Amino acid sequence: MNQFFCWNDRLGIPLPSLHQDWDMYSERDRTFIVTEWEIIRGTIPERVIALEAVINLKQVQLFEEENFERSCTINSDIAELASRINDLHIWYRMNQEIENKRHS
């Protein structure tokens, strides 16, 4: 990516990777970071929809699965996907904090 963002395999998006306080970055860097984050943030709803589709497929599998151990594995997979969605929602709301910093 670049010096301000790092790819997160679990969430499937780059995440901010800031190594100093916000005020320590130049105005140019802060503008770049906010602009990049807004672009990345815009992809989060699509990512959530894709994960929800996988959950739906796994729920069908779970409903049809007769093997208890396999059912537990599928259920665990669903829980992990739901956790990713939750984390994506948290990152999606992160824009509000960055916007406040940009206008400070």
C-alpha positions as CSV (number, residue, x, y, z in Angstrom):
1,M,0.0,0.0,0.0
2,N,1.7,3.1,1.3
3,Q,3.2,4.4,4.5
4,F,-0.2,5.4,5.9
5,F,-2.2,2.2,5.2
6,C,-1.6,-1.5,5.6
7,W,-3.6,-4.3,4.0
8,N,-5.8,-6.3,6.4
9,D,-6.4,-9.8,5.2
10,R,-9.1,-10.5,7.7
11,L,-11.3,-7.5,6.7
12,G,-10.2,-7.4,3.1
13,I,-9.4,-3.7,3.1
14,P,-6.4,-1.5,3.9
15,L,-6.5,0.0,7.4
16,P,-4.8,3.2,8.7
17,S,-1.4,2.5,10.0
18,L,-0.4,5.8,11.6
19,H,2.8,5.9,13.6
20,Q,2.6,9.3,15.2
21,D,0.0,11.7,16.6
22,W,-2.3,13.2,14.0
23,D,-1.0,16.7,14.6
24,M,2.5,15.6,13.8
25,Y,1.6,14.9,10.2
26,S,1.9,17.7,7.7
27,E,-1.3,19.3,6.3
28,R,-0.5,17.6,2.9
29,D,-0.2,14.2,4.6
30,R,-3.4,14.6,6.6
31,T,-5.3,15.6,3.5
32,F,-3.9,12.5,1.7
33,I,-4.8,10.2,4.6
34,V,-8.3,11.5,4.9
35,T,-8.9,11.4,1.1
36,E,-7.5,7.8,0.9
37,W,-9.6,6.7,3.9
38,E,-12.8,8.2,2.3
39,I,-12.1,6.1,-0.8
40,I,-11.4,2.9,1.3
41,R,-14.4,3.6,3.5
42,G,-16.6,3.8,0.5
43,T,-15.8,0.1,-0.3
44,I,-16.8,-1.1,3.2
45,P,-20.6,-1.5,2.4
46,E,-19.7,-3.7,-0.6
47,R,-17.4,-5.8,1.6
48,V,-20.2,-6.2,4.2
49,I,-22.6,-7.3,1.5
50,A,-20.1,-9.9,0.2
51,L,-19.6,-11.3,3.7
52,E,-23.3,-11.4,4.4
53,A,-23.8,-13.5,1.2
54,V,-21.2,-16.0,2.4
55,I,-23.0,-16.1,5.8
56,N,-26.3,-16.8,4.0
57,L,-24.7,-19.7,2.1
58,K,-23.2,-21.1,5.3
59,Q,-26.6,-20.9,7.0
60,V,-28.1,-23.0,4.2
61,Q,-25.3,-25.5,4.7
62,L,-25.8,-25.5,8.5
63,F,-29.5,-26.1,8.0
64,E,-28.8,-29.1,5.8
65,E,-25.8,-30.5,7.8
66,E,-26.4,-33.7,9.8
67,N,-22.9,-34.1,11.1
68,F,-22.6,-32.4,14.5
69,E,-18.9,-31.7,14.2
70,R,-19.3,-30.2,10.8
71,S,-22.2,-28.2,12.1
72,C,-20.0,-26.7,14.8
73,T,-17.4,-25.8,12.2
74,I,-19.9,-24.1,10.0
75,N,-21.4,-22.3,13.0
76,S,-17.9,-21.1,14.0
77,D,-17.3,-19.9,10.4
78,I,-20.5,-17.9,10.6
79,A,-19.5,-16.3,13.9
80,E,-16.1,-15.3,12.4
81,L,-17.8,-13.7,9.4
82,A,-20.2,-11.8,11.6
83,S,-17.3,-10.6,13.7
84,R,-15.6,-9.3,10.5
85,I,-18.8,-7.5,9.6
86,N,-18.9,-5.9,13.1
87,D,-15.3,-4.8,12.7
88,L,-16.0,-3.3,9.3
89,H,-18.9,-1.3,10.8
90,I,-16.6,0.1,13.4
91,W,-14.1,1.1,10.8
92,Y,-16.8,2.6,8.7
93,R,-17.8,4.9,11.6
94,M,-14.1,5.8,12.0
95,N,-14.6,8.5,9.3
96,Q,-16.4,10.7,11.8
97,E,-13.3,10.9,14.0
98,I,-11.0,11.6,11.1
99,E,-13.4,14.3,9.8
100,N,-13.4,16.0,13.2
101,K,-9.6,15.9,13.2
102,R,-9.4,17.3,9.7
103,H,-11.6,20.3,10.7
104,S,-9.7,21.0,14.0
